[in-house]
Amino acid sequence: MFGYVRPFRGEMLVKEYEAYKAVYCGLCDALGKHYGRFSRFALSYDCTFYAILAMQIRSARLCAEKKCCTCNPLKKCTYLCPAEGDGSAAECYRKAAALCVIMTVYKLRDNMEDEGLLKRIDARFLHGLTKGAMKKASRDFPEMAEAVRKMTEDQRAAETAETVSVDRCAAPTAELLETLFTDLSTDGGERRVLGQLGYFLGRWVYLMDASDDLAKDVEQGRFNPFAERLGLAKYRGQALPEDVRKAAEAECNAVLNGTLARMGSAVSLLPGGQFTGILENILKLGLPEIQREILFLHVKEKRNGRSV
């Protein structure tokens, strides 16, 4: 995934933020335990959300433990660990860890084909480090690996079709998360709610990534579904004029808001539990804040020292 599904820290209770960090550290620990220490670089906010959602749905029992950081032995971290005898919590962590590995490997393969020379070299190097972890994760969860493989194939087909559609391009990621989220429950009602949540969250993630990369993709002459939709092909190879960029970002924001609105009904129907506050913070506040930071505040570009 892409790192957009994260909480709005300024609106979280302290205990919620501490619990979120403890799951993040727990997932890091699970990555190293199941798929090797090099797999830890695949750790992401998106898969942390998946782990939290899975443990909420399965009413996993957890306990807090203070342990040395797996990456920095001089630092103490709090981990939310599976309670003794609770196999569901351990399974949630392992499944989220496998998703981290599988998604990262497919992203690296994509970068090896589409990015510049230096990024292709980096991607090839990291891909070599994760080949063993990918094989193991695919053996552990073959249905997940197949779903991600299908998503990447459908994505490439949509992006190279004769007629490009934003909806068609966003569908593979939406359908992947719909499948992954639906599989978290055996209850019919919950599965429908989770499927709707997954579909529109996946759609939002793809569209957010496309919106985030729009100006850079146009300047570098790369594919972007919004560039096709908004008629920006004539600017390929050059920086977008400021007024054109603002209009394009406003259009992207409107499309993203429409997707968030469709997601809202599913969010309100999610079953309650120990992580309700964290999940609602991410879905109701975190996602809109990411939109604002990227499309209007240009936080990433300012952080990287690029002019806006």
N, C-alpha and C positions, 0 to 999 in steps of 0.2 A: 504494500500500500504506500501511501505518500506522506504520512505524518501530519495530516490536517485534523484528525479526530482526536482532539485533546481538550482538557478542561479550561475554563476561564478562571484562573487562579484567584483573581481579585474578588470573585463572588462565592468562593468556597469557604465552608467552615474549616477551621484549623484541623479538626479531627478527620474531615473528609479528605483534605489534601494529604495528610499523613497516611491515611489508608490507601489513597491512590499511589503515592510514592512507594508504599510497602508492596503493593501488587506489582508495580513496575520492577522493583528489585527482585521480587519473587519470580517474575517471568525471566529476568536476566539469569537468575540462578538455574531455572529450569532449562534454559537454552544450553548453558554450559554442561549441565548434568546429562542431558539426553543427546545433544548434538555436537559437543565439543566446544572448547573455549573460543575458537575462531568464529563460531556461529553467533556469539554475543553482539557482534557489530550489526546483526540484523534486527536487534531490538527496536521496537517502534511504538509510538503512541497508539497507532491504530490497532495493533495486536494486543496492547494492554487493555484497550476498550473491549476487544473481543473476549479476553480472559475475564474481565469484570462482568460482562453481560452473561457469559456462560456460567460463572459461579453464582450469579443472582438467580438465573433460571433454575439451576439445579440445587439451590439452597445449600451450597457447599459450606462446610464447617471449617473455620480457619482459626489459627492462633498466631499472635505476634511474637516474633523472636528477634533478639538483638544479635547480629552476627557481623563478622568482618565483611566489608565490601568485596565482592568477587573480583573486582577490577583494581581496587586499591586496598590492600590488606591493612593499611594504617588507618583506615576509616571504618567506623561502625555504622551499620545501616539496620533499619527495622524491616523485617521481612514478614509478609503475611503468608504463613505456611499452612499446608493441609493439617487439620487436626488429626490426632492419632485414630486410625481406623476409617478415615473418610477418603475413600478412593475417588469420589467424584471431583474433589478439589484438585487432586494430583492429576487426574485426567484432563481437567480444564486447562491447567498450566501446560501440560504436555502438548495438548492440541493447539493451544495458542503459540507455543514455541515452534511446532511444526509449521504452522501458518507463516510465522516470521521467516523461517528458512525458505520455504517454497516460494513465497511471494518475492523475497529478495533475489533469489536465484533467477527467476523469470525477469525481474527488473534489470538485473545485470546483463542477461542475454539481450534484452531490448537495447540497453545502452551500447553493447558491443556492436550493434548494427547501425544505430541512429546517431550516436554522439560524435564529437570531435575526436581527433587522434589521441590526445592525452587521456580523455575520459574513457575511450575504448580500451586503452592500455590498462588503466586502473580497473575497469570492469573485468577485463580478462584475468588479471591477477587475482582479484577477489573471487571471481567465479571458480578459479582453480582451488582456492582454499576451502570452498564450500561444497565441492562435488560429493565428498563422503557424507556430509550432513544432509544433502539433498536426497541421496539414495536412501538413507535411513528414514528421513521424514516421509518419503514417498512410500516406503514399506509399511511404516506405522499407520499412515492414513492415506491409503490409495485413492479413496473417493475424493478427498480434498485435493490431492495432487492432480487427479484427472479433471476436476472442476476448474482448477487454475490453468491447466494446459488448454482446456477448451476456451476459457476466457481469452487467453492471449491469441489463439488462432482466430476467434470471432472478432477480436479487436482489430487485428491486422486486416482482416477481410473488410470490415466496416470502413477503415481508414484509407483503404486503397480502392474502394468501390468507385465506379464511374460517376455516380451521383452521391455526394457526401451529405449525410444528415447528422446533425448534432444528437438527435434522439437515438439513432442507430449506433453511433459511436459510443454513447454512454451506456447502452444496453448491456454489453458483456460484463462490465464491472458491477452494474446493478444486479444482474442475474446471478453472478458469483456470490455476492453477499446475501442475496435472497436465499440461495441454496445453503450457504454456511450457517446462517442464522436460523433457518427453519429446522435444520438438523439438531439444534440444541434442545429441542423439546419433543415429547411424544404426544402431548395434549393437543387436540385438534384446534381449539381456540387460540392457544398460545402460538402454535405454528403459523396460523394466519397472521397474527399480529407481528410476529418476528419476521415473517416473510416480507410483509409490507415495509417494516422498518429497514430490513436489509436492502430491499430493492431501492428505496429512495435515498438511503445513506450511500449506497454504492454509486448511484447516479450523481449525487452531490459531490462525492469524492472525485469522480472523473471530471466533472464540469469545473470543480474548483481547481484542479491541476491544470486543466486547459486554460482557465482564466488567468491563473498565476503565470503561465508560460507564454501567454498570447503575444505580448510586445517582443519578447526575446525570439519566439518562433518566427514571427514575421520578419524581424531584422535579419535572422540567420537563414531565412528561406526554408524553414521546416514546416511540416504539416501541423495544422491546428484546426479543429472543427469550427471554432468561432471565426477564424480568419476567412474560411469559406462562406460561412453564413452571413458575415457582415461585409463581404465584398472588399476585403483588405489585400487581395492578391496584388494589386497595383503597387503596393508599398513593399513588396518582398525585396529583401536585400538592403533595406534602409530603416532608420528609426521612424516610428510612427509620429506624425505631428501631434502636438500636445492636445489639440481639440479633438482630433480623431481618436486618440487613445482614451480620453475621458469619456467620449460617447460610447466607445466599445466596452469600456469597463462598466459603465452604467447599464448597458444591455446585458452583460454577463451577470451583473448583480441581480437584475430582474429575473433572469432565468434561474439563478441559484435560489432566490427567495421563493419562487414558485415551487421548487423541489422541496425546500424546507417546510413549506406550508402543507404539502402532501404527506410529509413525514410526521407532522404534528399529531394526527389522530392515533397513529401507532404508538408514539411516545406516551401519550396519555393512557393507553391501555396496557402498558407493560406491567407485569406483576410486581408488587412491592417486595422489598427485602432489604438486606443490610447495605446494599450499594445504591439504593434509589436516589439519594441526594447527589451522588457522583454522576450517575447516568443522566439524570435530568440536567445537571450543570453542563455536561459535555454537549448534549443534544439540543438544549434550549438556549444556552448562552455561549458555549465554546465555539460552535460552528459559525454563528453569526459574527462573533468577534474575529474569527479567522478571516472571514470575508472582508470585514472592515479594515483589518490590518493590511491585507494584501491588495485590495482593490482601491482603497481610498487613502490609507496612510503609507503604503509602499514600504512597510517596515523591513522586509527582507532586502530590498534594494538599498535602502539607507544603511542597513547593517553591513552590506557588502561594499559600501563606498561608491555605489553607482548613482549617477545623477538621475533625477526623476522628472 
